[in-house]
């Protein structure tokens, strides 16, 4: 079993300690180089984010260090800065390529499609992930940057769904994002696309209703979401016409696919115990899959320490804790490998179903009938 150790605030606050989390900033230059050089170079983005970081995980192993959770915000400025600068960097990268690529005679259609596939990989893997970190902060400027990042992939409602639905109802039938036991990704993906948009809008409408306001009130953030998304679409069209719009939509589709692959992995088969009458136990670290793989957590700013994020959602990413296998279920590999496995349902079930069954025996030996949990047929939470 992995032995954990504490990283003191004095060590954590050094800029050198934050540098590995800035590796994502190497990706936009790779995108620009791929567009300029063409050929196989258009594949650099998925090759690096998936395969290079998977290999780095195998070489560097797991990180057993836990930062002192009482470290003050001012000691984390080198960490929070990377999430703040990413929005303008991604904006320039995305729209710069939307202007350049349709005018580049050396790029054929297959190369262009492949290049913007890679762009979608980073706007999803990095951009949506950073927006997730930003939306959890109290600072209005950071939350606004999160909205801008989500608008670049036409998934602005993710903020409402994540904050108002997912965190509250994770592991229950009301959470669309909790992947059910034996539910393959190819069934999960269309279901979550349909249900999460509806649940996000319903959550905002109900919040306004409690204040005596209609859904069309100015306070409804969906007006902001639609305005930002419309602005992004208009800019893509203004830069390169229908080609620019098509490429923008293509990268957005890939980005959302990347996000939902991660969502699928994070909670697959893990449910909270129904206590009766629509009451469920409180969220605990064992209700999310944990992964402490060093390199992929650098790229994903500790997103894989997801058990602690749900347990303490207000923690900034450098303070997220990892857990032993007695406290939280562990993924055998980091997200780059696990998301690739999720695309092959028989392989996924072979890897994960025995782990889910072991988790059930460990944490809920008293539950004999798992059928209502498998099919999300327990009562809706109150």
C-alpha positions in Angstrom: 0.0 0.0 0.0 1.2 3.5 -0.9 2.6 5.5 2.0 1.6 9.2 1.9 3.6 12.1 3.1 2.9 15.8 3.7 4.4 18.7 1.7 4.9 21.8 3.9 3.5 25.1 2.7 7.1 26.6 2.5 8.0 24.0 -0.1 4.7 24.2 -2.0 4.9 28.0 -2.3 8.1 28.0 -4.3 7.7 28.7 -8.0 9.9 25.7 -8.8 7.2 23.4 -7.3 4.6 24.9 -9.6 6.6 24.6 -12.8 5.4 21.1 -13.7 1.8 22.2 -13.8 2.8 24.7 -16.5 3.5 22.0 -19.0 0.2 22.6 -20.8 1.6 25.9 -22.2 3.9 23.8 -24.4 0.8 22.6 -26.4 -0.3 25.8 -28.2 3.2 26.1 -29.8 2.9 22.5 -31.0 -0.5 23.3 -32.5 1.1 26.3 -34.4 4.0 24.2 -35.5 1.7 21.5 -36.8 -0.2 24.0 -38.8 2.9 25.5 -40.2 4.8 22.3 -41.0 1.8 20.1 -42.0 2.2 16.4 -42.7 2.4 14.1 -39.7 3.1 17.1 -37.5 -0.7 17.8 -37.4 -0.9 14.7 -35.1 1.4 16.1 -32.4 -1.3 17.3 -30.0 -3.0 13.9 -29.4 0.3 12.1 -29.6 1.7 14.2 -26.8 -1.4 14.5 -24.6 -2.3 10.9 -24.8 0.7 8.8 -25.5 3.7 10.8 -24.2 2.0 11.5 -20.9 0.9 7.9 -20.6 4.5 6.9 -21.1 5.6 9.5 -18.6 3.2 8.1 -16.0 4.7 4.7 -16.5 8.2 6.1 -16.0 7.6 8.5 -13.2 5.0 6.5 -11.2 2.7 7.8 -8.6 2.9 10.9 -6.4 2.3 10.2 -2.7 2.7 13.7 -1.6 -0.2 15.7 0.0 0.1 19.4 0.3 -0.7 21.0 3.7 -4.4 21.7 3.2 -4.1 24.9 5.4 -1.7 26.5 2.9 -3.1 30.1 2.3 -4.2 31.2 -1.1 -1.4 33.8 -1.4 1.2 31.0 -1.3 -0.5 29.4 -4.4 -0.1 32.3 -6.8 2.2 30.4 -9.2 -0.4 27.6 -9.5 -3.5 29.8 -9.9 -1.7 31.9 -12.5 -1.5 29.1 -15.0 -5.3 28.6 -15.0 -5.8 32.4 -15.4 -3.4 32.8 -18.4 -4.7 29.8 -20.3 -8.0 31.5 -21.4 -6.3 34.2 -23.5 -3.6 31.7 -24.7 -6.3 29.3 -25.9 -8.3 32.1 -27.5 -5.4 33.3 -29.5 -4.4 29.7 -30.5 -7.9 28.7 -31.5 -8.9 31.8 -33.5 -5.4 32.3 -34.9 -5.6 28.8 -36.4 -9.1 29.4 -37.6 -7.8 32.4 -39.6 -4.6 30.8 -40.8 -5.5 27.2 -41.7 -8.2 27.8 -44.3 -5.7 30.1 -46.1 -2.8 27.6 -45.9 -2.3 26.0 -49.3 0.0 23.3 -48.0 -2.7 21.8 -45.7 -5.1 19.4 -47.4 -8.5 18.5 -46.0 -7.3 15.4 -44.0 -4.5 17.4 -42.4 -6.9 20.2 -41.5 -9.4 17.8 -40.0 -6.6 16.0 -38.0 -5.1 19.3 -36.8 -8.4 20.6 -35.4 -9.1 17.2 -33.9 -5.9 17.9 -31.9 -7.1 21.4 -31.1 -10.3 19.9 -29.7 -8.2 17.6 -27.6 -6.5 20.5 -25.9 -9.6 22.8 -25.7 -11.3 19.8 -24.0 -8.4 18.2 -22.0 -6.9 21.5 -20.8 -9.5 24.2 -21.5 -12.6 22.6 -20.0 -10.5 21.2 -17.2 -9.1 24.7 -16.3 -12.6 26.1 -16.6 -13.6 23.5 -14.0 -11.0 24.8 -11.6 -12.0 28.4 -12.3 -15.7 27.9 -11.8 -15.2 26.6 -8.3 -13.5 29.8 -7.2 -15.2 32.7 -5.4 -13.3 35.3 -7.4 -15.7 36.6 -10.1 -12.9 37.3 -12.5 -11.8 33.6 -12.4 -15.4 32.4 -12.9 -15.7 34.7 -15.9 -12.6 33.2 -17.4 -14.1 29.8 -16.9 -17.2 30.9 -18.8 -15.1 32.2 -21.7 -13.3 28.8 -21.9 -16.6 26.9 -21.9 -18.0 29.2 -24.6 -15.1 28.3 -26.9 -16.4 24.7 -27.0 -20.1 25.6 -26.9 -20.6 23.8 -23.5 -21.4 26.7 -21.2 -24.1 24.9 -19.4 -21.5 22.6 -17.9 -20.9 25.3 -15.2 -24.6 25.1 -14.0 -24.8 21.4 -14.3 -21.5 20.8 -12.5 -22.1 23.2 -9.6 -25.8 22.7 -9.1 -26.4 19.1 -10.1 -23.3 17.0 -10.2 -21.7 18.0 -6.9 -25.0 17.8 -5.1 -26.4 14.5 -6.6 -23.2 12.6 -7.6 -23.7 8.9 -7.2 -27.5 9.1 -7.2 -30.1 8.6 -10.0 -30.5 12.4 -10.4 -26.9 12.9 -11.6 -26.6 12.3 -15.3 -22.8 12.3 -15.2 -22.5 9.3 -12.9 -21.8 6.4 -15.3 -23.8 3.3 -14.3 -22.3 -0.1 -13.8 -22.0 -2.0 -17.2 -23.0 1.2 -19.1 -20.6 1.5 -22.0 -19.3 4.9 -23.0 -21.1 4.8 -26.3 -24.4 4.6 -24.5 -23.3 7.0 -21.8 -22.3 9.8 -24.2 -25.6 10.5 -25.9 -27.5 10.1 -22.6 -25.3 12.6 -20.8 -25.5 15.1 -23.6 -29.2 15.0 -23.6 -29.8 14.9 -19.8 -27.1 17.3 -18.6 -28.3 20.2 -20.7 -31.9 19.7 -19.4 -30.8 19.2 -15.8 -28.6 22.4 -15.9 -31.5 24.5 -17.2 -33.9 23.0 -14.8 -31.6 23.7 -11.9 -31.2 27.4 -12.8 -35.0 27.7 -13.4 -35.7 26.2 -10.0 -33.2 28.5 -8.3 -34.9 31.5 -9.9 -38.3 30.2 -8.9 -37.3 30.0 -5.3 -36.5 33.8 -5.5 -39.9 34.4 -7.2 -38.3 35.1 -10.6 -39.2 33.5 -14.0 -36.7 31.6 -16.0 -36.3 34.4 -18.5 -35.1 36.8 -15.8 -31.8 38.6 -16.4 -30.2 36.7 -13.6 -30.4 33.4 -15.5 -26.8 32.7 -16.5 -28.1 31.0 -19.7 -28.4 34.4 -21.3 -24.7 34.9 -20.7 -23.9 31.5 -21.9 -25.9 32.0 -25.2 -24.3 35.5 -25.7 -20.8 34.2 -25.3 -21.3 31.1 -27.4 -23.0 33.2 -30.1 -20.0 35.6 -30.1 -17.6 32.7 -30.6 -19.5 31.3 -33.5 -19.8 34.8 -35.1 -16.1 35.4 -34.7 -15.2 32.0 -36.3 -17.5 32.8 -39.2 -16.1 36.3 -39.6 -12.5 35.0 -39.7 -13.0 32.3 -42.3 -16.6 31.9 -43.3 -18.2 28.6 -43.4 -14.9 26.8 -43.3 -14.0 28.6 -40.1 -17.4 27.8 -38.6 -17.2 24.1 -39.5 -13.7 23.8 -38.0 -14.8 25.6 -34.8 -17.7 23.2 -34.5 -15.4 20.2 -35.1 -13.0 21.1 -32.3 -15.9 21.8 -30.0 -17.3 18.3 -30.6 -13.9 16.7 -29.9 -13.5 18.9 -26.7 -16.9 17.8 -25.3 -16.1 14.2 -26.2 -12.9 14.5 -24.2 -14.7 16.0 -21.2 -17.4 13.3 -21.1 -14.8 10.6 -21.4 -13.2 11.9 -18.2 -16.6 12.2 -16.6 -17.3 8.6 -17.5 -14.1 7.4 -15.9 -14.4 9.5 -12.7 -17.4 7.8 -11.2 -18.0 4.7 -13.2 -20.2 2.2 -11.1 -19.8 4.2 -7.8 -23.0 5.0 -6.0 -24.0 6.5 -2.7 -26.1 4.3 -0.4 -29.8 4.9 -0.4 -30.9 5.3 3.2 -34.7 5.3 2.4 -37.3 7.9 1.5 -35.1 9.5 -1.1 -32.3 10.1 1.4 -28.7 9.3 0.5 -25.5 9.2 2.5 -23.1 12.1 2.4 -20.4 12.2 -0.3 -17.2 10.6 0.8 -13.8 10.1 -0.9 -14.7 6.5 -1.8 -17.5 7.8 -4.2 -14.9 8.9 -6.8 -12.1 7.0 -8.5 -8.7 8.3 -7.4 -5.5 8.4 -9.4 -2.2 9.7 -8.2 -0.1 9.2 -11.4 2.4 12.0 -11.4 2.8 13.1 -15.0 -0.9 13.1 -16.0 -1.7 15.0 -12.8 0.7 17.7 -13.9 -1.1 18.0 -17.2 -4.5 17.8 -15.7 -3.8 20.0 -12.6 -4.6 17.2 -10.1 -8.0 16.5 -11.6 -7.3 12.8 -11.0 -7.3 13.4 -7.3 -11.0 13.4 -7.8 -11.9 11.7 -4.6 -10.8 14.8 -2.6 -12.3 17.2 -5.1 -15.8 15.9 -4.3 -15.1 15.6 -0.6 -13.7 19.2 -0.4 -14.8 21.0 -3.7 -13.5 24.4 -2.6 -9.9 23.4 -2.5 -7.6 24.8 -5.2 -5.9 22.1 -7.3 -2.5 22.1 -5.6 -4.1 21.3 -2.2 -6.1 18.3 -3.4 -5.2 15.2 -1.4 -4.6 11.7 -2.6 -5.8 8.6 -0.7 -4.8 5.1 0.1 -6.7 2.2 -1.5 -8.5 1.7 1.9 -9.9 5.2 1.7 -10.7 5.6 -2.0 -10.9 3.3 -5.0 -7.8 3.5 -7.2 -7.6 3.5 -11.0 -4.9 1.3 -12.4 -3.7 3.9 -14.9 -4.0 7.6 -15.3 -6.7 9.3 -17.4 -4.8 9.2 -20.8 -4.8 5.3 -20.7 -8.2 5.0 -18.9 -10.1 7.2 -21.4 -8.6 5.2 -24.3 -9.8 2.0 -22.6 -13.3 3.5 -22.2 -13.6 3.7 -26.0 -13.5 -0.1 -26.1 -16.3 -1.3 -23.8 -15.3 -5.0 -23.6 -11.8 -3.9 -22.5 -13.2 -1.4 -20.1 -15.5 -3.9 -18.4 -12.7 -6.4 -18.1 -10.5 -3.8 -16.3 -13.1 -2.0 -14.2 -16.0 -4.3 -13.4 -14.0 -6.5 -11.0 -12.8 -3.3 -9.3 -16.4 -2.0 -8.9 -17.4 -5.4 -7.4 -14.5 -5.3 -5.0 -15.4 -1.7 -4.0 -19.0 -2.9 -3.2 -17.7 -5.7 -1.1 -15.4 -3.4 0.8 -17.7 -0.5 1.5 -21.3 -2.0 1.3 -21.2 -5.7 2.2 -24.8 -5.3 3.6 -26.3 -4.5 0.2 -27.5 -7.7 -1.4 -29.4 -6.4 -4.4 -27.4 -4.0 -6.6 -29.9 -4.0 -9.5 -31.6 -0.6 -8.6 -28.1 1.0 -8.4 -27.0 -0.6 -11.7 -30.1 0.8 -13.5 -30.5 4.1 -11.6 -33.9 3.0 -10.3 -33.5 4.0 -6.7 -35.8 6.9 -5.6 -34.7 10.3 -6.7 -33.0 12.2 -3.9 -35.0 14.7 -2.0 
